[in-house]
Amino acid sequence: MDLFRLKLDQQQHKIQIQGPLVFTNFMRLQKQLNTFDLKDEVHIDFSQCRFVDHSAVETLHLLEDDFKNAGGHLHLIGLHDFVNVGNSKHHAAARRKK
């Protein structure tokens, strides 16, 4: 049984994450993101995700910059509903859903 799934809506430029996003499955998300141009407006929906590890958070921040620098935008929908694990103040701390 796979705890991590992605739902891709190519027309809406949206990827929904289902399950925890950790370094061992981030490459699956990266593969889906690579189907878009950095000039696109792309949405990653975290509403069905409960945990994001620190390596995924850091890479998402870097990808936001890549999209911005190319004239696109990467929207991280619902990530604001997460809190840093262990009350960490680090910008790339692992996060869990409130």
N, C-alpha and C positions, 0 to 999 in steps of 0.2 A: 504494500500500500504506500502510495506516494503522498506525503504530507504537503508537498509544494506543487502548486500548479499555476500556470499563467493562462489568462484568457486574453487573446489578442483581437482587437477590433481595428483592422487595418484602415477602414474608411473613416472612423472617428479618431484615428491616431491615438488609441487608448490601449493600455495594457493593465489588466487587473491582476494583482498579486493575491494568491490564495495560499495561506500558510506562512510559515516563517521564512524571511529572506536572510540567508546566511551565506558565507563565502563559498560553501560547497554547491550552492545552486544559483549563485549570482550569474554565472556564465550563461545560463539559460535565459535570464533576463537580458543580458548583454546581446545575445544572439537576436532576440526579438527587437531590441532597440536599433540594432544595425540594419534593420529593414527600412528604417526611416532616414531621411536626410537631416543633417544637423541644422538646416534652415527651417525645418518643420516645427510646428507646435505639437508637442507630444505630451500625453497625460499618463502618469502612472498612478493607479488607484490602489491605495493601501487599506481600503475599508474592510477587506477580508483577510488582512494580515494582522498578526498579533505581536510579532517580534522582528526586529531588524538589527543585525549585529554590526559592530563597529566598522568592519571592512566594507560592508555594503553601504553604510551611511557615508563614509569617506568617498567611496567611488561615486555615489549619487551626487554628492556636492561637486566633484570634479566634472561629472557629466553635465550638470547644470551650467557650469562655466563654459564647457565646450559648445553647448547649444547656444548660449548667449553670445559667445565670441563669433559664432558663424551666422548670427542673425535669427536664430530660432529660439525656442523656449521649451524647457522641460518642466512641466507642472507635476509636483509631488502631492497629489490629492490625498488628504487625510493624514499625512505624516505629522501634522500639528496635533493630532489626537494621541500622540505617543509621548512618553516621558523617558528621560535618561535613566538607565539602569544604575542603581546604587547612588542616586543623587549626584552623579558626575556632572561637572560643569563643562567638560570637554565638548567641542562642537561636533565631534564624530563619535561620541559615546554610543554604545549599543542602546536601543530603545525598545520599550514594550508599550503596548496599548494601555491607556489609562483605565 
